[in-house]
Amino acid sequence: MTELLAALSVYLTQAALHFPGWSPALISIDFGFIGLPTFHLRWYALGYIAGIGGAWWYAMQLLKRPNLWGGEPPLSKDAMDDLMFWIIIGIILGGRLGYVLFYMVPYQMDVLTADPLTVIRIWDGGMAFHGGILGVATVLWFFAAKRGVKLLSVGDIAGVTAPIGIGLVRIANFVNAELYGRHTDAPVGLIFPEGYVPGSTPPAYNWETGEWAYTGAEMARHPSQLYESVLEGWLPLLVLSLLIWKFGALKRPGLVAGIFLILYGVGRSVAENFREPDSFVSGLPEWLTMGMLLSTPMWIGGAWLIWNALKGKEKSV
């Protein structure tokens, strides 16, 4: 038995699982008979749709309960519906512009110069979470000012609901075999497809054959997308929900938003140690990645929000 366990241990440390190889699309419908291209309902898009829908549902559950807020909830149902529309705009524009400003302008200016329309080709990939959160923050600020509602309380709603979308989209990143991790010999390692199919998104998937492209030289990597799904999405959702439903965190405006920023910043920084850095990003020390660098303002902003929330008195019904 001892020899068997030893052999199994050696096998687990040497062997690696293969990427499941699921299709990046839930369904694909060929409209060639009417002269239109094939429509792919992709898991990545579904991650955003389900995340936004889940965020709206959870926000409505919070707004139905005045006792969680220590008084009148900050938004009505109609106002929340209106806000969700603008949040979607903030996510899309902020995420895309963030990617262009944070990654393309410093490192891929030649691509922008050769084809300026790349900026609007969101369907080709390229969304930055930190840009998305700036877009949402801008929308929240304008919305609160226009409607005369409390910005910090609206920010708390965004803080506890955002992890739903983050967790789902990171899972979609895994299905797309993108943003995978660094090489590892650990049992959790996966063999991801690293080939390239010209003009395809994701780049390693051939939509015509329905097959993933492998080079034959792949090595096991951390499934860092799943690490991020937990650390940036599901763990913050669990912690913040506990603080809200058990300890009345919403009664201190800004506290939930601040804790979310800290938790995301910590989770992202930890996950970056396992995630393969973008190949085109250069000039940073080995111990620092762009994801860590862009998370620094979140640490600072989150700490200020927590301090500001805790210095005042808690609301009471």
Kinemage of the C-alpha trace (Angstrom):
@kinemage 1
@onewidth
@group {chain A} dominant
@subgroup {mainchain}
@vectorlist {calphas} color= white
{ca met a 1} P 0.000 0.000 0.000
{ca thr a 2} L 2.855 2.372 0.842
{ca glu a 3} L 4.458 1.757 -2.547
{ca leu a 4} L 1.119 2.336 -4.288
{ca leu a 5} L 0.565 5.661 -2.532
{ca ala a 6} L 4.112 6.735 -3.340
{ca ala a 7} L 3.637 5.855 -7.017
{ca leu a 8} L 0.314 7.715 -7.103
{ca ser a 9} L 1.948 10.758 -5.530
{ca val a 10} L 4.703 10.768 -8.153
{ca tyr a 11} L 2.114 10.399 -10.933
{ca leu a 12} L 0.027 13.295 -9.645
{ca thr a 13} L 3.033 15.588 -9.472
{ca gln a 14} L 4.116 14.702 -13.002
{ca ala a 15} L 0.870 14.256 -14.906
{ca ala a 16} L -1.342 17.121 -15.982
{ca leu a 17} L -4.952 17.239 -17.020
{ca his a 18} L -5.938 18.495 -20.445
{ca phe a 19} L -8.138 21.512 -21.036
{ca pro a 20} L -11.732 20.219 -21.444
{ca gly a 21} L -11.993 21.637 -24.959
{ca trp a 22} L -15.545 22.935 -24.754
{ca ser a 23} L -16.822 25.114 -27.555
{ca pro a 24} L -16.574 28.871 -26.835
{ca ala a 25} L -20.226 29.114 -27.917
{ca leu a 26} L -23.322 27.624 -26.325
{ca ile a 27} L -24.966 27.425 -29.752
{ca ser a 28} L -23.994 28.354 -33.298
{ca ile a 29} L -26.608 29.102 -35.952
{ca asp a 30} L -25.664 29.178 -39.619
{ca phe a 31} L -27.490 31.978 -41.465
{ca gly a 32} L -25.651 31.339 -44.729
{ca phe a 33} L -28.911 30.458 -46.475
{ca ile a 34} L -29.940 34.131 -46.258
{ca gly a 35} L -26.484 35.506 -46.924
{ca leu a 36} L -25.560 36.233 -43.307
{ca pro a 37} L -22.606 34.871 -41.318
{ca thr a 38} L -22.912 32.229 -38.611
{ca phe a 39} L -24.154 33.550 -35.273
{ca his a 40} L -22.306 32.286 -32.198
{ca leu a 41} L -23.918 32.703 -28.792
{ca arg a 42} L -20.692 32.748 -26.811
{ca trp a 43} L -20.181 31.845 -23.176
{ca tyr a 44} L -18.193 35.060 -22.740
{ca ala a 45} L -21.190 37.183 -23.732
{ca leu a 46} L -23.463 35.011 -21.612
{ca gly a 47} L -21.160 35.638 -18.644
{ca tyr a 48} L -21.759 39.378 -18.957
{ca ile a 49} L -25.503 38.946 -19.533
{ca ala a 50} L -25.968 36.577 -16.590
{ca gly a 51} L -23.713 38.737 -14.417
{ca ile a 52} L -25.724 41.873 -15.130
{ca gly a 53} L -29.007 40.022 -14.630
{ca gly a 54} L -27.783 38.494 -11.370
{ca ala a 55} L -26.547 41.882 -10.154
{ca trp a 56} L -29.935 43.466 -10.872
{ca trp a 57} L -31.783 40.672 -9.053
{ca tyr a 58} L -29.539 40.862 -5.988
{ca ala a 59} L -29.766 44.653 -5.890
{ca met a 60} L -33.561 44.421 -5.914
{ca gln a 61} L -33.500 42.013 -2.961
{ca leu a 62} L -31.454 44.537 -0.990
{ca leu a 63} L -33.657 47.473 -1.925
{ca lys a 64} L -36.785 45.627 -0.778
{ca arg a 65} L -35.478 45.541 2.799
{ca pro a 66} L -35.285 48.960 4.541
{ca asn a 67} L -33.942 47.303 7.699
{ca leu a 68} L -30.682 46.512 5.887
{ca trp a 69} L -30.160 50.218 5.220
{ca gly a 70} L -31.237 51.570 8.584
{ca gly a 71} L -33.961 53.577 6.868
{ca glu a 72} L -35.302 54.282 3.392
{ca pro a 73} L -33.371 52.411 0.659
{ca pro a 74} L -31.362 54.743 -1.610
{ca leu a 75} L -33.142 53.771 -4.851
{ca ser a 76} L -36.599 52.835 -6.082
{ca lys a 77} L -37.168 49.947 -8.490
{ca asp a 78} L -37.548 52.316 -11.447
{ca ala a 79} L -34.372 54.155 -10.497
{ca met a 80} L -32.492 50.852 -10.202
{ca asp a 81} L -33.700 49.795 -13.648
{ca asp a 82} L -32.461 53.093 -15.076
{ca leu a 83} L -29.138 52.767 -13.277
{ca met a 84} L -28.521 49.260 -14.640
{ca phe a 85} L -28.828 50.551 -18.197
{ca trp a 86} L -26.151 53.168 -17.574
{ca ile a 87} L -23.951 50.678 -15.719
{ca ile a 88} L -23.975 48.484 -18.839
{ca ile a 89} L -22.806 51.475 -20.875
{ca gly a 90} L -20.120 52.198 -18.284
{ca ile a 91} L -18.877 48.596 -18.336
{ca ile a 92} L -18.630 48.429 -22.124
{ca leu a 93} L -17.130 51.866 -22.788
{ca gly a 94} L -14.928 51.887 -19.707
{ca gly a 95} L -13.698 48.346 -20.237
{ca arg a 96} L -12.796 48.942 -23.869
{ca leu a 97} L -11.276 52.401 -23.420
{ca gly a 98} L -9.366 51.109 -20.403
{ca tyr a 99} L -7.864 48.328 -22.498
{ca val a 100} L -6.882 50.791 -25.206
{ca leu a 101} L -5.339 53.294 -22.755
{ca phe a 102} L -3.697 50.835 -20.362
{ca tyr a 103} L -2.449 48.248 -22.831
{ca met a 104} L -2.620 49.365 -26.448
{ca val a 105} L -1.366 52.955 -26.229
{ca pro a 106} L 1.763 52.084 -24.213
{ca tyr a 107} L 2.563 48.741 -25.861
{ca gln a 108} L 0.666 48.369 -29.154
{ca met a 109} L 0.630 51.850 -30.601
{ca asp a 110} L 1.710 50.461 -33.953
{ca val a 111} L -1.538 48.464 -34.129
{ca leu a 112} L -3.608 51.574 -33.380
{ca thr a 113} L -1.697 53.638 -35.906
{ca ala a 114} L -2.107 51.043 -38.624
{ca asp a 115} L -5.832 50.564 -37.927
{ca pro a 116} L -7.481 53.234 -35.716
{ca leu a 117} L -10.828 51.403 -35.994
{ca thr a 118} L -9.336 48.766 -33.687
{ca val a 119} L -10.558 50.985 -30.859
{ca ile a 120} L -14.202 50.096 -31.543
{ca arg a 121} L -13.696 46.429 -32.461
{ca ile a 122} L -14.766 45.118 -29.095
{ca trp a 123} L -15.820 41.823 -30.704
{ca asp a 124} L -12.150 41.066 -31.410
{ca gly a 125} L -11.449 40.941 -27.664
{ca gly a 126} L -9.818 43.371 -25.283
{ca met a 127} L -11.657 44.500 -22.156
{ca ala a 128} L -9.904 45.806 -19.043
{ca phe a 129} L -11.625 45.333 -15.698
{ca his a 130} L -9.941 48.400 -14.216
{ca gly a 131} L -11.256 50.453 -17.113
{ca gly a 132} L -14.695 48.966 -16.574
{ca ile a 133} L -14.724 49.923 -12.907
{ca leu a 134} L -13.706 53.477 -13.803
{ca gly a 135} L -16.548 53.579 -16.312
{ca val a 136} L -19.026 52.333 -13.706
{ca ala a 137} L -17.705 54.767 -11.077
{ca thr a 138} L -18.195 57.648 -13.523
{ca val a 139} L -21.742 56.512 -14.271
{ca leu a 140} L -22.548 56.200 -10.548
{ca trp a 141} L -21.242 59.699 -9.862
{ca phe a 142} L -23.306 61.295 -12.643
{ca phe a 143} L -26.384 59.252 -11.758
{ca ala a 144} L -26.226 60.149 -8.070
{ca ala a 145} L -25.738 63.828 -8.873
{ca lys a 146} L -28.625 63.875 -11.349
{ca arg a 147} L -31.057 61.928 -9.153
{ca gly a 148} L -29.997 63.507 -5.866
{ca val a 149} L -29.294 60.144 -4.217
{ca lys a 150} L -26.433 59.183 -1.928
{ca leu a 151} L -23.407 58.215 -4.003
{ca leu a 152} L -21.826 56.044 -1.305
{ca ser a 153} L -24.945 53.934 -0.832
{ca val a 154} L -25.300 53.477 -4.591
{ca gly a 155} L -21.632 52.495 -4.640
{ca asp a 156} L -22.350 49.865 -1.981
{ca ile a 157} L -24.936 48.280 -4.272
{ca ala a 158} L -22.380 48.124 -7.055
{ca gly a 159} L -19.751 46.764 -4.663
{ca val a 160} L -21.742 43.733 -3.537
{ca thr a 161} L -23.270 42.912 -6.934
{ca ala a 162} L -20.204 43.357 -9.168
{ca pro a 163} L -18.555 40.101 -7.961
{ca ile a 164} L -21.374 38.094 -9.566
{ca gly a 165} L -20.382 39.241 -13.040
{ca ile a 166} L -16.669 39.000 -12.277
{ca gly a 167} L -16.981 35.393 -11.136
{ca leu a 168} L -18.997 34.377 -14.209
{ca val a 169} L -16.816 36.186 -16.755
{ca arg a 170} L -13.660 34.595 -15.306
{ca ile a 171} L -15.267 31.194 -15.832
{ca ala a 172} L -15.977 32.264 -19.418
{ca asn a 173} L -12.275 33.170 -19.754
{ca phe a 174} L -11.515 29.583 -18.761
{ca val a 175} L -13.915 28.203 -21.386
{ca asn a 176} L -12.194 30.446 -23.948
{ca ala a 177} L -8.770 29.049 -22.934
{ca glu a 178} L -7.516 32.618 -22.500
{ca leu a 179} L -5.713 34.438 -19.695
{ca tyr a 180} L -4.322 31.120 -18.510
{ca gly a 181} L -1.625 30.776 -15.874
{ca arg a 182} L 2.091 30.287 -15.616
{ca his a 183} L 3.782 26.924 -16.006
{ca thr a 184} L 3.433 24.533 -13.080
{ca asp a 185} L 4.261 20.969 -12.106
{ca ala a 186} L 1.529 20.927 -9.460
{ca pro a 187} L -1.404 18.474 -9.787
{ca val a 188} L -3.732 21.400 -10.598
{ca gly a 189} L -1.897 22.073 -13.865
{ca leu a 190} L -3.814 21.953 -17.157
{ca ile a 191} L -2.577 21.627 -20.735
{ca phe a 192} L -4.175 24.606 -22.500
{ca pro a 193} L -4.267 24.931 -26.320
{ca glu a 194} L -1.639 27.473 -27.361
{ca gly a 195} L -1.911 27.270 -31.117
{ca tyr a 196} L -3.087 30.129 -33.313
{ca val a 197} L -5.914 30.208 -35.846
{ca pro a 198} L -5.664 33.408 -37.957
{ca gly a 199} L -8.625 35.727 -37.564
{ca ser a 200} L -10.275 33.609 -34.883
{ca thr a 201} L -11.510 34.662 -31.448
{ca pro a 202} L -10.443 32.973 -29.238
{ca pro a 203} L -7.206 32.692 -31.255
{ca ala a 204} L -6.669 28.977 -30.539
{ca tyr a 205} L -10.142 27.842 -31.670
{ca asn a 206} L -11.040 26.910 -35.227
{ca trp a 207} L -14.717 27.735 -35.747
{ca glu a 208} L -14.858 25.848 -39.051
{ca thr a 209} L -13.624 22.537 -37.679
{ca gly a 210} L -14.759 23.027 -34.105
{ca glu a 211} L -11.316 22.071 -32.818
{ca trp a 212} L -8.756 23.686 -30.546
{ca ala a 213} L -5.280 24.292 -31.952
{ca tyr a 214} L -2.309 22.761 -30.144
{ca thr a 215} L 1.347 23.257 -31.036
{ca gly a 216} L 2.529 20.026 -29.423
{ca ala a 217} L 4.934 21.916 -27.172
{ca glu a 218} L 2.415 22.912 -24.496
{ca met a 219} L 3.284 22.585 -20.825
{ca ala a 220} L 0.950 22.384 -17.842
{ca arg a 221} L -0.267 25.760 -16.571
{ca his a 222} L -2.231 27.047 -13.606
{ca pro a 223} L -5.955 27.446 -14.398
{ca ser a 224} L -5.624 31.022 -13.152
{ca gln a 225} L -9.009 32.001 -14.590
{ca leu a 226} L -10.653 29.779 -11.970
{ca tyr a 227} L -8.440 31.210 -9.218
{ca glu a 228} L -9.583 34.679 -10.247
{ca ser a 229} L -13.207 33.607 -10.383
{ca val a 230} L -12.989 32.614 -6.724
{ca leu a 231} L -10.662 35.335 -5.407
{ca glu a 232} L -12.176 38.259 -7.334
{ca gly a 233} L -15.777 37.084 -7.566
{ca trp a 234} L -17.241 34.427 -5.317
{ca leu a 235} L -15.143 35.089 -2.204
{ca pro a 236} L -15.891 38.853 -2.147
{ca leu a 237} L -19.573 38.088 -2.809
{ca leu a 238} L -19.663 35.703 0.155
{ca val a 239} L -17.802 38.043 2.526
{ca leu a 240} L -19.804 41.142 1.583
{ca ser a 241} L -23.121 39.292 1.733
{ca leu a 242} L -22.271 38.065 5.224
{ca leu a 243} L -21.380 41.581 6.348
{ca ile a 244} L -24.625 42.948 4.898
{ca trp a 245} L -27.128 40.345 6.031
{ca lys a 246} L -25.527 39.481 9.365
{ca phe a 247} L -23.779 42.661 10.497
{ca gly a 248} L -25.690 45.484 8.784
{ca ala a 249} L -22.785 46.804 6.691
{ca leu a 250} L -25.121 48.837 4.452
{ca lys a 251} L -25.934 51.070 7.414
{ca arg a 252} L -22.486 52.600 7.026
{ca pro a 253} L -22.502 54.145 3.511
{ca gly a 254} L -19.354 53.383 1.556
{ca leu a 255} L -18.225 50.486 3.747
{ca val a 256} L -19.289 47.716 1.356
{ca ala a 257} L -17.827 49.528 -1.663
{ca gly a 258} L -14.551 50.063 0.196
{ca ile a 259} L -14.254 46.451 1.304
{ca phe a 260} L -15.019 45.290 -2.241
{ca leu a 261} L -12.184 47.416 -3.628
{ca ile a 262} L -9.765 46.003 -1.059
{ca leu a 263} L -10.882 42.401 -1.585
{ca tyr a 264} L -10.647 42.711 -5.349
{ca gly a 265} L -7.236 44.361 -5.140
{ca val a 266} L -5.940 41.607 -2.837
{ca gly a 267} L -7.509 38.816 -4.891
{ca arg a 268} L -6.206 40.189 -8.186
{ca ser a 269} L -2.708 40.723 -6.797
{ca val a 270} L -2.587 37.159 -5.445
{ca ala a 271} L -3.931 35.679 -8.690
{ca glu a 272} L -1.403 37.654 -10.753
{ca asn a 273} L 1.341 35.501 -9.222
{ca phe a 274} L -0.184 32.504 -11.014
{ca arg a 275} L -1.461 34.199 -14.187
{ca glu a 276} L 0.739 34.412 -17.283
{ca pro a 277} L 1.566 38.112 -17.841
{ca asp a 278} L 0.603 39.671 -21.160
{ca ser a 279} L 3.444 38.986 -23.592
{ca phe a 280} L 3.405 42.505 -25.035
{ca val a 281} L 3.712 44.276 -21.651
{ca ser a 282} L 7.331 45.158 -20.983
{ca gly a 283} L 9.408 47.348 -18.704
{ca leu a 284} L 7.961 46.142 -15.395
{ca pro a 285} L 9.962 44.323 -12.685
{ca glu a 286} L 9.483 40.548 -12.535
{ca trp a 287} L 7.581 40.813 -9.251
{ca leu a 288} L 5.116 43.389 -10.633
{ca thr a 289} L 2.434 42.970 -13.290
{ca met a 290} L 0.104 45.457 -14.933
{ca gly a 291} L -2.827 43.914 -13.056
{ca met a 292} L -1.095 44.569 -9.726
{ca leu a 293} L -0.155 48.096 -10.745
{ca leu a 294} L -3.675 49.013 -11.803
{ca ser a 295} L -5.062 47.545 -8.570
{ca thr a 296} L -3.032 49.946 -6.406
{ca pro a 297} L -5.561 52.827 -6.657
{ca met a 298} L -8.255 50.357 -5.573
{ca trp a 299} L -6.343 49.637 -2.361
{ca ile a 300} L -6.044 53.352 -1.652
{ca gly a 301} L -9.638 54.202 -2.560
{ca gly a 302} L -10.974 51.214 -0.640
{ca ala a 303} L -9.022 52.134 2.497
{ca trp a 304} L -10.368 55.697 2.378
{ca leu a 305} L -13.966 54.526 1.934
{ca ile a 306} L -13.666 52.129 4.883
{ca trp a 307} L -12.136 54.822 7.104
{ca asn a 308} L -14.801 57.329 6.095
{ca ala a 309} L -17.604 54.822 6.749
{ca leu a 310} L -16.352 53.761 10.165
{ca lys a 311} L -15.693 57.238 11.537
{ca gly a 312} L -19.393 58.151 11.535
{ca lys a 313} L -22.328 56.717 13.426
{ca glu a 314} L -24.185 53.682 12.142
{ca lys a 315} L -27.694 54.316 10.849
{ca ser a 316} L -30.551 52.798 12.847
{ca val a 317} L -34.196 52.254 11.974
